[in-house]
Amino acid sequence: MKFDPLEHPVCLDLPIWLEETAWAGHLPFGMFLISTMQPRVYVELGVDRGTSYSALCQAVVQTGAETRCFGIDTWQGDEHAGSRTDDVLARLREHHDPRYSSFSKLHRSTFDAALPEFPDGSIDLLHIDGFHTYDAVRHDYETWLPKMSDRGIVLFHDTTVRDRDFGVWKFWSEVSSGRPHFEFAHSNGLGVLSVGDYIADGLQPFFDCKEEEHALIRQFFEAVGGRCEALVQNRHQREKIDELYDYAALVKDSWLLSSYHKARRGFGRTYRGE
């Protein structure tokens, strides 16, 4: 069986929630996963601004998948992502709740505290994207592994990042050894690991095909993911430009600038001996 993106057209759709994220280039693949796996339960550890999580929720709606989604985060940030305010979660809820709350829950919690809410063997798709040190990602994987079903797939983001004390690359090289796996190199890298005995038919080509076919699959998802990256970058730049315009208007109308111009005009008259 070969990979045919036309069998899963959702991967060609544009996500409607495009906040700043390093995951933008993988959004089409994430939406494809929902379409091909039809997971019963999807869990994301590390939601942050919610771009990846919202895209997969969008795919649930568009494909009619009977998937229950759970996004787990403290929304406090960390050393790698930076600090976060409550506004980040509030903005995400404004987008998420009217569209997805019938099957999705944004759960404000540490990853460990949320564990008891999930029976062993219940999760089909797990996305690990929390704190990125080696010890942290290993802990997240090992504590959540018993929750994975016999068709379980685990995603690891940032498998190609080797600075700022990121250790996902190191753990990925260990955990993927001897197991069915697949990796994308673009957008900081994404590791796809099968941890069950069963692999969905639509995913089988990713693990079984020859290297030249792997290369074509990678090229395809990098290309369609590039559109999402460009849109996120464009939106971020527009927001910065709007901020600069707002700041310029504020400065232009400010009392300090007005006083400066008056003083400057007065100095000019004095200098000319008027």
N, C-alpha and C positions, 0 to 999 in steps of 0.2 A: 504494500500500500504506500502510495506517495502522498506528500503533503500538497493539498490544493486549497489555496486561500479562498477561492470562490465558494467552497463548501462552508466557509465560516465568514461571511461578509462583514460581520460585526468588527473584525480586525481592521477593516478599511474605513470605519466610521471615526469621526473625530469626537473625543471626549468633550463634554460640555463644561466640566469643571477643571480649569487649567491654572491652578495656583503654581507658584514657583516650586520646582522640585527637580532633583537629579534623576527621577524615575521616568521623566517624560518620554524618553526614547523606548521604554518598554511597555508603554500603555497599550499599543495594539496587541502585543503578545499576551498581556494580562487579560484583555477582552477576549482574545482567541481561546485562552484556557477555559474561561467560563463556558464558551460555546461548545468546545470539544469534550470537556470533562463532565459538564453539567454536575458540578459538585453539590453534594447535599449540604455541606457546611464549609464555609470559607472563613478563615480567621487571619487578620492582619495584625502583627505585633509591631507597633510603631507607625501610627497613622499620620501624625503631624498635621500638615495643612489639608490632607485628605485627597490629594490628586490621584494617587494610584487606587486608593480604596473606592473613591467615587466612580472611577472609570469601570471597575469591576462590578460595582452595583448597577451602573448604567447598562452594562452587558447583560446582567441578570434580567433586567426589564426587557431589553431589546430581543433577547433570545428566548424569553419565556422560561428560563431555567427555574426550577424549584429549589433555589439555593437560599439558605439562611446565612447571613453575613454578620460578622462581629469584628468591629474595629477597636482595638485595645491600645490605650496610650494614657499617660498621665497629663499630657499637654503642658508639661513644665519645661521641656527641652532637655538638652544635655550638653556635654563639652564639645561634641562634634556638630550638633545641629544648632547650638546656641540656645539662649533662653527663650521662653515663650510666655505670652500673656493670655489671659482668658479670652481675649478678642479672637484668637486663632480658632478656638473651639466654637465660639459663638458664631463666627462667620461660616464655619463648616456646617453647623447645625441648620443655619438658615437655608443652605443649599440642600443638605441631606434629608432633613426630617420630612418636608412635604413630599419628597419623591420616593424615598426608600424605607421609611420607618416601618412599613408593613412587614418587611422581611429582614431589616438590618438594624443593628444596635451599635451605637457609639458608646463604648464602655470606658469610663474614666477610672483607671486602675493601673497598678503595676502588673507586669506580665505574670509574676508568681501568684499574686492575689487572685487573679482571674482563673487560674488553673482548675480549681474545684468545680467551676460552673460547666465544665466540659467532660462528659464521660469518656473513659478510655475507648479508643477505636472509633471515635465519632467524627473526626475532621478529615475531609478529603483533600483540602487545599490550604496550606499554611504559608504565609509570607512573613519571613523574619527580617525586620528592618529597624531594629532598635539600636541600642548602643553598639558601636562597631568594633570594640576591642576583641581580641581573640577569646579571652575568658568569658566576656559577655555573650558573644554569639554562640559559643560552645554551651554555655549554661542554658540559653534559650532553647537551643536545639534539643539538648538532652532532657530537659524538664518537660518539653511539649511532645517529644517523640511518642510516648505511650498514648497520647491522644489521637495519633494518626490512624486512619483506617487502612484496610488491606489494599486500597487503591490510592494511598496517600502520595501527594506531591508536595515537596517543600521548596520554596523559593528563597534564595539568598541574594540580596542586593549588595553591590560594592565589592564584587569578587576581584576586581582589577586594581583597587585603590591600595597603595602601599605606603602612604604617608599619614601623618597626624595620628599615629598609633592605631590605625585601622588594622584589624587582624582577620577580617572575613576571608581574605585570599588564602591565608594559611590554613584556617579551619576547613575551607572548601576543598583544598587539595587533599586533606586527610579524610574528610567524610565522604567525598565522592569516589575515593579509591575502591574499586571492586563492586560498585553499585551502578545501576543504570543512571546516567546523568547527561546533561547537556548544558553548554554555557554560551552566553552571548558576551562579546567583548565590548560592545559599545555602551555608552551611557553608564560608565563606571562598572560595568559587568553585571550579569545576572546568572546565577547558577540555578539549574532546574534539576532536582534530585527526586528520584522515585524511591520511596521507602516502604512500599507495599509489595504484595505478590502479584498484583494485577495492574496493568497499564491500559488506560483508555485507548481504544483503537486509533483515534485521531492523533494521539501522542506517540504512538509506536514508531512512526518514521523518524521522530526526533532522536530516538535512542538506537535505532537499528540501521539507519541508512549509511551509505558510504560517505567519506569525507567530502567529496565534491558536492554531494547533495546537501550535506550539512552546511557547506559554504553558501550554497544558494539560499537555504532557509535563513541563515544569518544575514545575508545581504538583503533579503526581502524585508525582514523585520527591522533592520537598521534603516532602510529607506523609508518605510511607512512611519517608523518611530521618529525619523528626522523631521517630518511634518509637525509632529506634536512638540518637539523641542523648539522648532522655529516659532511656533505660535506662543509657547510659554515665554520665550525670550522677547518676542515682539510685545506681548502684553506687559511684561515686566518693564521694558523700556518705555512704553507709553505711560505707565504709572509713574515712573521716575520723571518723565517730561512734564506730566501734569503737576507733580509735586513742585518742580522748578518754576512752572508758571504761577502756581499759587503763591510760592515764596516771593517771586518777583513782584507780584501784585501787592502782597503784604508790605514788602519793603518800600515799594513806590508810594504807598499811601501812609507810610509810617510817620509819626511825629518827628522821630530822630532825623530821617532823611529830609523832611520838609525844613527842619531847623538848619540842617547842613547847607541846603541850597540857599536859604535866606542869608545865612552867615557868609556864604561864598559870594553872593551878589553884593552884600555890604562891603566885603573886603575889596572887591573889584572897584567899587566906586571910590573907596578911600585911596586905593593904589593909584587911581587915575587923577586924584585931586579934585573930585567933583564935590 
